[in-house]
Amino acid sequence: MSQTLQSGSLSTVVKFFVKLGTPSAALTTKIKLKNLSVNKQPQTGNAQSRPTPANRGSLTIEDRISRLESIVGQIGEAVLITTETIERLAERVDALAVQVQHQGHQVQQQDYQIFALSDAVQTLAEAQNGSIEELGELTKTLQRLATAIEAVDH
C-alpha cells in the first residue's frame, strides 16, 4: 500500500480522498482545482519558500493553490504512512492474539493433564493404603501362625 503523493498531482490527491472513503471530497477537490487552473509546479517545502508577512500579498492565486496542493500532498503522505503503520501494528496485535489463544489452549491442556495426574496419584495413594492394611492383617495372621507352630513344637 506504499503510495506517495507527489505535490502538484491532481489525480493523486483525488485518489487519496477516494482511498479515505470520501469520494465526494475527492470530486469537490477535483472540480475546485480544475476550475482554478492549478499550477502543477512541484513545491520543495523548504522554509525559504514560505511567504513572510511582507511578501504574502505578492503570491498569485496559482502559487497559493500550488502551495495548498503541496500541503495536501504532504498531509496525504503522512496519513498513508500512518495508515500503513497502524496496519502493521494491527497485524502484530492479531499475531499476538493468535499466540495468546494458542497458549491458552496449551494451558487448558496442561490443566487437564494436571487434573488427571492428581486423580491418578490419589488413586495410587488409596491403593497403597489398602495394601498397607492388607499387609498389616497378613503380618498378624503370620504371627498367630508362627505362635501356633511354636506351641505345637513345645
N, C-alpha and C positions, 0 to 999 in steps of 0.2 A: 504494500500500500504506500510505499515511499514515493510520494508525489511532491514536486517542488513547484510552488507558484512563482512565476517569473514576473517581475514588475513590468507593467505595460501589456500584459497578455490578457485581453478581454475574455477570451474563451476559457482560460484557466480560472479566472475569477468566477465566471458563471458556473463552471464545473464545480468549483469549491462550494458555492452556495447550494447547488443541487446535491452534492455529497453530504452536506449538513442537513439535508432534508427540507430545505426551504426553497423549492423551485420558484415560488412567487417572488422571493427576494432576488433570485438569480435573474429572472425575467425583468424585474424592475431595474436592477442594476444594469443589465444589458441595454435596455431601452434608454436609460438616462445617459449612459456613457456614449452610446452611438449618437444620440441627439446632440451631445455637446462636442462632437467630433474630437475624440480623445487623441491627444498627442502620445504616441506609443514609444517615446524615447525612454530607455531604462534609467532609473534613478540609482545613484550609488548609495544613498542612505548615510553618507558621511555628515559629520556635524557641520562642515563648512557649507553644505547645500541648504541648510535651514535658514530661512529668512530672519533677519534681525528686524526689530521694530522699524528701523529707518527704511529698509528696502522691501518690506512686506507689501506695500501698496504697488510696487513696480512689477510684481509677478502677474503674468497673464492668467486668464482662466484656464488655458491649456496646461500651463505649468502647474497650477494648483490641482487640476484634475489628475495630472500625471503623478504628482506627489501623493495625492489621495489613493490613487490606484496602487502605487508602490507600498503605501502603508497597509492597504487592504491585503496586498500580496504577502507582506511580512506577517500580518496577523494570521492570514490563512496558513502560511507555512508553520507558524507556531502552533496553531490549532491542530494541524495534521501531525506534527511531531508529538504533541501532547496526546493525541488520539492513539498514535502508534505505541507510545509508552504505556498508556492505560491498557491497551490491548495486550501488550507483553505482560504487564502486571496481572491482568485478568487470567492469562494463560498460566502464569506461575501459581496464582491462587487456586485455579482449577486443579493443577497438578498436585498441589499440596493437599487439597481437599480429597482427591483420589487416594493419595498416600495415607492420609489420616483415616479414611474409611477402610483401607486395606489393613492398616494397623489395628483398627477397631475390631475387624473380623478376626485378626490373629489373637488379640487379647481375649475375645469371646471364646475362641477355640481353646486357648490356654486355660480359661476359667472352667470349661467343660472337662478338660484333662485333669485339672487340679481336683475338681469335684469327684471325678471317677477314681483318682488315685487315693483321695482321703477316704472314700467309701471302701475301697479295697483294703486300705490299712486298717480301717475299723473292723471289717470282716475278718481280717487276719488276726487282729488282737482278740476278738471274740473267740475265734477258733483256738488260739493259743491258751486263753483262759480255760476253755473246755478241756484242752489236752492236759493242762496242769492239774485240773480237778480229777481227771481220769487217772493221771499218774499218781496222785495222792491216794486215791482209792486202791489202785494196784499195789502201791507200796504197803498200805495197811493189810491188804489181803496176803501179800507175800510175808509180812512179819508174822501174821497169825499162822500161816502155813509153816513157817520156819519154827515157830514156837511149838506147834503141834508135832512136828517131826522130832524135835528135841525131846519132847515129853515122851514120845514112843521109844526113843533110843535109850532113855534112862531107866 
